[in-house]
Structure formats: structure tokens, C-alpha cells
Amino acid sequence: MTGAVVIGAGATGAATARRLAERGEKVRLVTRGGSGPEHPGIERIALDAGRTAELAEVLAGADTVFNAAMTAYHTWPQTLPPLFDSILAATERAGADYVMLGNLYGYGPTAGPLTERTPLEARTRKGRVRAELWRRAERAHAEGRLRVTEVRAGQFLGPGAVSPFALLVAPRVLDGELALVHGDPDAAHSFSYTEDVAAALVAVARDDRAWGRAWHAPVITGTVRAAATELAELRGAPAPRLEQLTERELALLAFGDPLWREFAELGYMAERPFVVDDGDLREAFGLAASPLRTALAG
């Protein structure tokens, strides 16, 4: 084939596959169970991307591989490195370009707006993993083994998004219930709309200026409270009631659910402003973030 392979059919992977297909490109979408959007331009393939030899066969003839794969959140340190190593190796065998969907965990705490030149100095388990995964891909690019780039997204918004806001705040707001927030609901954060991230992934993959570096996805900067208020107004729900979790409450929740235990180590991203500069992408590719209302209504 000549076209693209997208690995992972979460909200952003599925949106990326659709965008490519709507451009007239041939797309293979690889997931463990063969899931993904139905589209005449998308061939859905059921395969464990950790099976390098089999994956390389699926990638044969592709010009670009988009890695939007993910494992269970609390297993990242154990499961992400071997999966990403497999995808990188299979992409190299296929002679394709490699586009990674990343996030902001690799940066660690910072006092000012993050740029792509902010050092990757993560202090958390998941942050160190994300930083190392990028370094491995970047090293492969520097060695001339394949061309690599990464798009780093903020906290996801949009249909099917998996993020603290989407999982823990939005459902409570829509039900008119008290939403317990990890971190300060009035601290500024950078959110990313899944459709904007997909647009960025496609844009960098089709431009020679993109390779060998990371890019920040378009971001919507605001607060959890502002997003909750906008969502309530949009859906006709009562004014949101938000309350910050105490350390004790978070510890009790973490005792029974590994997801909360993982959120705890990322407190620095939630308890104080954590803001991203997406100026490089806007200047190079003309991509700007959608309005908050669009991201919440999607």
C-alpha cells in the first residue's frame, strides 16, 4: 500500500484516521480488537502492535506510521516501553516515517509557559517514561534510521477523550452533582481538543519541516472551573459545584483505585498553573486551537 497506518483508535487516533481518509489517503487502522471508525477509506486490522514481525508486515508499503497507541494508565512504566519499541522497530523495517502522539508529562514542574525547548526533566515515573520514549525515537532519527516527529497534547477534551476533566468532572457537572477536582480548579491549564490534535498530527506528517523535533498541539488555556461552567451552560445543566480534593481524600481514593494513585504523582500539573506555548505550530502550519465551546460541544 501507499498511505498511512494509524496505531490506536482512541479519540485522537480515530480522528486522525478519519482525517487522512477524508483527504483521500489509504489508511490502515491497527488495534488489538480491530475497532475504529467505519469509513470506506479505512481498513481496520486486529493486531497486537507488540508483535513486531507481524506489525512490520502490516506496515509494509506505508509512507507514514502514526503511533497513537496506549496501555492502561497505571501500567505505563512496564507496558509502554516494549510496545513503543516494537512500533519503532516495525516502522524502521517498513521504511516509513514515524509520527508519535505524546503529552506534557516529560517536562516536569516549571515556572513559566512550556515550549518545545523546555528541558525534559520529569521527576515522576510516567513522566520519565514519556521522556525516554521520545529520546529513543529522536536518537533513531539522528542516526538516520527513519524520520521522526512528535505532537505533544495537553489535557484532552472532546468526544471519547480520556482525561481527568472528561472522566471525573464533566459527568458530575452534567448530572448537577458536586465534582471533586484533583488540584486547583482556578489554576490555568492548557487543554487540547482531540480534533485539533489530529489536525496537527496530519499536518506535521505531510511537511518536511516537521521532522527531527517535537511540536506542541494547539492548546486552549483556561481553568477547570471555566471549562465546567462552559459545559454546564452548553448542556443546560445547573451551575457547576467544584471542590478541590484534600490530600487525605486523594489518598483514600487511591487506596481503592489505581487511577487515583497515578493522578497523585502529577499534582504539580494540577495544583498550580501549567501552561503551554503552541506558537511554533501556529507559526509553521497555521493551526490554531478551536474555541473551548467547540471542544466541549463536539
Wavefront OBJ file of the C-alpha trace (Angstrom):
o trace
v 0.000 0.000 0.000
v 0.908 3.665 -0.265
v -0.676 5.577 2.551
v -0.771 5.726 6.302
v -1.084 3.355 9.218
v -2.590 4.606 12.462
v -1.964 2.501 15.560
v -4.573 3.045 18.251
v -8.230 4.021 17.927
v -8.748 6.213 20.958
v -10.391 9.564 20.351
v -7.309 11.118 18.728
v -6.227 8.033 16.784
v -9.724 7.592 15.365
v -9.926 11.290 14.454
v -6.538 11.070 12.728
v -7.590 8.046 10.694
v -10.792 9.818 9.616
v -8.929 12.964 8.594
v -6.462 11.011 6.496
v -9.241 9.023 4.822
v -11.194 12.184 4.088
v -8.096 13.523 2.327
v -8.326 10.532 0.012
v -5.446 8.633 1.593
v -5.499 4.891 2.126
v -5.494 4.184 5.844
v -4.921 1.063 7.898
v -6.059 1.334 11.498
v -4.431 -1.153 13.859
v -5.920 -2.037 17.257
v -5.965 -5.180 19.380
v -9.626 -5.836 18.640
v -9.987 -4.315 15.182
v -12.072 -1.389 16.437
v -12.311 2.076 14.956
v -14.498 4.296 12.804
v -16.280 2.883 9.787
v -15.146 4.619 6.616
v -14.607 3.297 3.089
v -11.039 4.601 3.181
v -10.134 2.893 6.454
v -9.110 -0.751 6.712
v -9.377 -1.919 10.321
v -6.889 -4.559 11.403
v -6.911 -6.535 14.655
v -3.320 -6.969 15.832
v -1.267 -6.595 18.977
v 1.277 -3.936 17.981
v 3.746 -5.543 20.349
v 4.207 -8.355 17.818
v 6.935 -6.641 15.848
v 7.272 -9.049 12.924
v 3.535 -9.192 12.287
v 3.229 -5.427 12.637
v 6.045 -4.889 10.134
v 4.053 -6.910 7.598
v 1.019 -4.675 8.120
v 3.186 -1.564 7.743
v 4.803 -2.741 4.502
v 4.367 -0.114 1.800
v 3.110 2.617 4.142
v 4.701 6.039 3.903
v 3.753 7.165 7.434
v 3.004 5.451 10.731
v 1.063 7.348 13.398
v 1.577 5.965 16.892
v -1.498 6.821 18.938
v -1.314 3.602 20.934
v -1.845 3.497 24.672
v -1.844 0.991 27.502
v -3.622 1.025 30.860
v -2.658 4.259 32.611
v -1.334 2.667 35.793
v 0.874 0.235 33.818
v 2.778 2.733 31.683
v 6.259 2.174 33.181
v 6.010 -1.556 32.479
v 3.966 -1.676 29.272
v 4.655 1.426 27.192
v 8.405 0.950 26.528
v 8.152 -2.526 24.963
v 5.088 -1.506 22.928
v 6.701 1.658 21.593
v 9.974 -0.153 20.919
v 8.032 -2.646 18.815
v 6.255 0.079 16.838
v 9.509 1.975 16.270
v 11.306 -1.171 15.098
v 8.481 -2.204 12.765
v 8.281 1.304 11.299
v 12.016 1.286 10.673
v 11.764 -2.079 8.898
v 8.969 -0.726 6.725
v 10.996 2.354 5.772
v 8.152 4.643 6.812
v 8.106 7.977 8.612
v 7.129 7.890 12.285
v 4.718 10.333 13.988
v 4.159 9.982 17.738
v 1.248 11.269 19.782
v 2.782 12.486 23.025
v 1.848 14.534 26.071
v 3.386 17.015 28.507
v 4.450 14.654 31.290
v 8.080 14.587 30.224
v 8.699 18.218 31.150
v 8.294 18.075 34.894
v 7.475 21.110 37.088
v 8.101 24.501 35.524
v 7.584 28.134 36.496
v 6.665 29.566 33.103
v 4.983 28.604 29.838
v 6.318 25.389 28.320
v 7.898 25.486 24.877
v 9.347 22.645 22.862
v 12.759 23.811 24.047
v 11.908 23.328 27.727
v 14.178 20.520 29.014
v 12.635 17.111 29.571
v 13.313 16.905 33.301
v 10.414 14.787 34.537
v 10.501 13.669 38.168
v 7.605 11.207 38.035
v 7.511 7.597 36.834
v 5.176 8.267 33.930
v 6.955 11.478 33.023
v 10.340 9.774 32.823
v 8.823 7.061 30.640
v 7.343 9.570 28.193
v 10.621 11.490 28.001
v 12.610 8.313 27.364
v 10.236 7.144 24.627
v 10.797 10.400 22.778
v 14.570 10.218 23.269
v 14.669 6.727 21.740
v 12.760 7.896 18.688
v 14.826 11.081 18.443
v 18.016 9.007 18.563
v 16.754 6.815 15.714
v 16.136 9.972 13.683
v 19.601 11.361 14.455
v 21.148 8.059 13.346
v 19.326 8.287 10.024
v 17.271 5.150 10.611
v 13.941 6.899 9.923
v 12.288 10.294 10.138
v 10.556 11.067 13.439
v 8.379 13.766 14.959
v 6.041 14.055 17.949
v 2.939 16.126 18.725
v 2.529 16.774 22.462
v -1.017 17.401 23.602
v -2.418 18.922 26.770
v -5.317 17.521 28.786
v -7.776 16.127 26.255
v -11.243 17.484 25.571
v -13.706 16.161 23.013
v -15.910 13.131 22.331
v -14.310 9.991 23.683
v -11.485 11.909 25.358
v -9.763 10.244 28.300
v -8.580 12.853 30.795
v -9.234 13.932 34.385
v -11.744 16.522 33.196
v -13.574 14.135 30.868
v -13.673 11.274 33.367
v -14.077 12.964 36.734
v -15.517 16.439 36.238
v -17.753 16.507 33.162
v -20.107 13.648 34.180
v -20.702 15.196 37.600
v -21.340 18.628 36.135
v -23.866 17.255 33.654
v -25.660 15.396 36.460
v -25.772 18.504 38.627
v -23.613 16.848 41.273
v -20.581 18.016 43.223
v -17.388 17.387 41.244
v -14.244 16.642 43.236
v -11.258 18.123 41.426
v -7.672 16.955 41.665
v -5.794 20.221 42.001
v -6.828 23.862 41.961
v -9.938 24.369 39.786
v -8.940 28.002 39.290
v -5.348 27.424 38.149
v -4.658 27.983 34.454
v -4.059 24.858 32.391
v -3.681 24.000 28.714
v -6.310 21.717 27.221
v -6.203 20.128 23.764
v -9.248 19.283 21.642
v -8.837 15.841 20.110
v -9.795 17.067 16.625
v -7.175 19.839 16.840
v -4.547 17.288 17.853
v -5.487 15.048 14.923
v -5.168 18.017 12.571
v -1.693 18.695 13.972
v -0.601 15.069 13.553
v -1.644 15.085 9.895
v -0.048 18.487 9.253
v 3.382 17.590 10.636
v 3.361 14.269 8.789
v 2.968 15.998 5.458
v 5.606 18.724 5.838
v 9.372 18.227 5.627
v 9.958 20.970 8.212
v 8.424 18.822 10.948
v 10.974 16.024 11.211
v 13.512 15.583 13.977
v 11.729 17.595 16.645
v 8.588 17.736 18.773
v 5.666 20.137 18.399
v 3.021 21.288 20.842
v -0.528 20.613 19.751
v -2.935 23.559 19.678
v -3.966 24.403 23.227
v -6.946 26.073 24.868
v -5.692 27.780 28.007
v -8.200 28.158 30.822
v -9.242 26.717 34.145
v -11.187 23.636 35.132
v -13.863 25.913 36.569
v -14.183 27.839 33.306
v -14.454 24.613 31.323
v -17.047 23.224 33.736
v -19.074 26.443 33.580
v -18.980 26.475 29.780
v -20.041 22.834 29.661
v -22.961 23.424 32.043
v -24.190 26.391 30.007
v -23.834 24.466 26.774
v -25.835 21.471 28.022
v -28.369 23.306 30.159
v -27.028 21.848 33.410
v -27.019 23.673 36.768
v -24.101 25.926 37.632
v -21.206 23.585 38.449
v -20.149 22.880 42.006
v -16.440 22.103 42.254
v -14.401 21.229 45.287
v -10.675 20.539 45.481
v -9.717 17.140 46.831
v -7.691 17.163 50.015
v -4.557 15.030 50.274
v -6.399 12.698 52.630
v -9.332 12.273 50.251
v -6.966 11.597 47.366
v -5.099 9.000 49.436
v -8.370 7.234 50.297
v -9.462 7.184 46.660
v -6.049 5.915 45.577
v -6.299 3.070 48.057
v -9.206 1.590 46.133
v -8.499 2.656 42.554
v -5.078 2.647 40.832
v -6.165 5.509 38.560
v -6.269 7.921 41.510
v -2.911 6.649 42.716
v -1.422 7.598 39.356
v -3.007 11.054 39.387
v -1.341 11.790 42.720
v 2.201 11.910 41.319
v 1.140 14.511 38.749
v -0.076 17.007 41.318
v 2.347 19.660 40.050
v 0.326 19.836 36.816
v -2.962 20.358 38.654
v -2.195 22.333 41.796
v -0.628 25.371 40.131
v -0.674 26.951 36.657
v 0.695 24.639 33.968
v 0.590 26.478 30.661
v 1.852 25.594 27.200
v 3.035 27.789 24.330
v 1.871 26.386 20.971
v 3.357 29.236 18.951
v 5.758 27.079 16.929
v 2.922 25.048 15.420
v 0.775 28.110 14.741
v 3.623 29.913 13.012
v 4.822 26.951 10.946
v 1.500 25.355 9.998
v -1.151 27.981 10.652
v -3.019 25.739 13.091
v -4.819 27.403 15.987
v -6.898 25.874 18.742
v -10.659 25.643 18.401
v -12.784 27.645 20.845
v -13.453 25.964 24.190
v -17.146 25.745 23.365
v -16.397 23.799 20.193
v -14.243 21.307 22.093
v -16.941 20.760 24.698
v -19.762 20.520 22.173
v -18.016 18.101 19.828
l 1 2 3 4 5 6 7 8 9 10 11 12 13 14 15 16 17 18 19 20 21 22 23 24 25 26 27 28 29 30 31 32 33 34 35 36 37 38 39 40 41 42 43 44 45 46 47 48 49 50 51 52 53 54 55 56 57 58 59 60 61 62 63 64 65 66 67 68 69 70 71 72 73 74 75 76 77 78 79 80 81 82 83 84 85 86 87 88 89 90 91 92 93 94 95 96 97 98 99 100 101 102 103 104 105 106 107 108 109 110 111 112 113 114 115 116 117 118 119 120 121 122 123 124 125 126 127 128 129 130 131 132 133 134 135 136 137 138 139 140 141 142 143 144 145 146 147 148 149 150 151 152 153 154 155 156 157 158 159 160 161 162 163 164 165 166 167 168 169 170 171 172 173 174 175 176 177 178 179 180 181 182 183 184 185 186 187 188 189 190 191 192 193 194 195 196 197 198 199 200 201 202 203 204 205 206 207 208 209 210 211 212 213 214 215 216 217 218 219 220 221 222 223 224 225 226 227 228 229 230 231 232 233 234 235 236 237 238 239 240 241 242 243 244 245 246 247 248 249 250 251 252 253 254 255 256 257 258 259 260 261 262 263 264 265 266 267 268 269 270 271 272 273 274 275 276 277 278 279 280 281 282 283 284 285 286 287 288 289 290 291 292 293 294 295 296 297 298
